[in-house]
Amino acid sequence: MIIDDYNILIDVISELKREVLKLDTQIDSNNRSIKEADIYLNNFEEPEDVRVFSPRNKETVYKEEIQKTLKLKEDYARQNEQLLQKRDILSKRLEKLEDFLNKENHKFTALKIQEEDRKRIARELHDTSLQNLTHLIHKIELCGMYIDKDPVQAKLELTIVSKHIKEIIDEIRGTIFDLRPMTFDDLGMKAALERLLNRINENDCFEIDSVIEDVSCETNLVMVSIYRIVQESLVNIVKHSEAKKIKFCFRKINDKCVIDIKDDGKGFIQKDVDGERHFGILLMKERVDLLNGDIKITSEEDIGTEIHIEIPLTLSIE
């Protein structure tokens, strides 16, 4: 579905909603008129004792008015039957279109999530691997200058280049792992998260207390996106928090994936979150929003940061 068709569908749904609203307004107006007619007709009813002693009652005197009002009441009732039938047809059509739109929204959500991943990968490659490779090109050019005049220095430079190339290979391997953790496909989310925690703590910089349940969802893209959110949260802690302790809880409660992450780092002032320094947090919030989830971040300077996330596992992205 191209974007122009999507916008046309939005317009059609909006027009149908306006039509249904007009019908509801007209039906309400007719119902008020029927009620007013009933009140008007009640004025012509007389008590039994008055009817006995009166040769001419109100029903006789105002016969034409009563008949006219009854006819109007019947007309309003008949018109309402037609309006309700039309409203029922439009409502069913509107419901089908909205269901279709919801499915398309999920597809757009999936595309947006994928686009965010592409941007993240491009940013990581540009900030690390590409810059390092550019630096190595200069090193190799320098070696070319040394090779005749100072072979020993050239050899030393080449040793450094070799070491850096190995580091870049490790960086690219890490990026490839992040694209689709093999553990995720083979063993599930629990094993993937355990490996992620081990990776961020490979130098034993943190004291990590974790509780990880094996949460699953019918839609694989949702689980991959949840993994990305957790990954971004933990990477932010490693890069910026200066924390020593991390508490991590990942579980399922009432068809929702519930994530709690807490660190004892330096924290931050929450009103400053919109800055570039906290781009990772903004990215997390956008990811959670795309999954119709909720995220709450509380942080105090020199005390630490707490993150609470709830994401529905019933979201279907085709």
LINZI-V632588 format. One record per backbone hydrogen bond with DSSP energy under -1.0 kcal/mol. NH is the residue of the N-H (numbers start at 0). CO is the residue of the C=O. Records with the same first field share a line. If there is no record, write none. Layout:
BEGIN
NH->CO  CO
END
This chain:
BEGIN
5->1
6->2
7->3
8->4
9->5
10->6
11->7
12->8
13->9
14->10
15->11
16->12
17->13
18->14
19->15
20->16
21->17
22->18
23->19
24->20
25->21
26->22
27->23
28->24
29->25
30->26
31->27
32->28
33->29
34->30
35->31
36->32
37->33
38->34
39->35
40->36
41->37
43->40
44->41
50->46
51->47
52->48
53->49
60->56
61->57
62->59
65->61
66->62
67->63
68->64
69->65
70->66
71->67
72->68
73->69
74->70
75->71
76->72
77->73
78->74
79->75
80->76
81->77
82->78
83->79
84->80
85->81
86->82
87->83
88->84
89->85
90->86
91->87
92->88
93->89
94->90
95->91
96->92
97->93
98->94
99->95
100->96
101->97
102->98
103->99
104->100
105->101
106->102
107->103
108->104
109->105
110->106
111->107
112->108
113->109
114->110
115->111
116->112
117->113
118->114
119->115
120->116
121->117
122->118
123->119
124->120
125->121
126->122
127->123
129->124
131->127
132->128
133->129
134->130
135->131
136->132
137->133
138->134
139->135
140->136
141->137
142->138
143->139
144->140
145->141
146->142
149->145
153->149
154->150
155->151
156->152
157->153
158->154
159->155
160->156
161->157
162->158
163->159
164->160
165->161
166->162
167->163
168->164
169->165
170->166
171->167
172->168
173->169
174->170
175->171
176->172
177->173
178->174
179->175
184->180
185->181
186->182
187->182
191->187
192->188
193->189
194->190
195->191
196->192
197->193
198->194
199->195
200->196
201->198
203->200
206->243
208->245
210->247
212->249
214->212
222->218
223->219
224->220
225->221
226->222
227->223
228->224
229->225
230->226
231->227
232->228
233->229
234->230
235->231
236->232
237->233
238->234
239->235
240->236
245->206
246->261
247->208
248->259
249->210
250->257
252->255
256->310
257->250
258->308
259->248
260->306
261->246
262->304
263->244
265->240
271->268
272->269
274->271
277->274
278->275
281->277
282->278
283->279
284->280
285->281
286->282
287->283
288->284
289->285
290->286
291->288
292->287
293->309
295->307
297->305
299->303
301->265
302->299
303->299
305->297
306->260
307->295
308->258
309->293
310->256
312->254
END
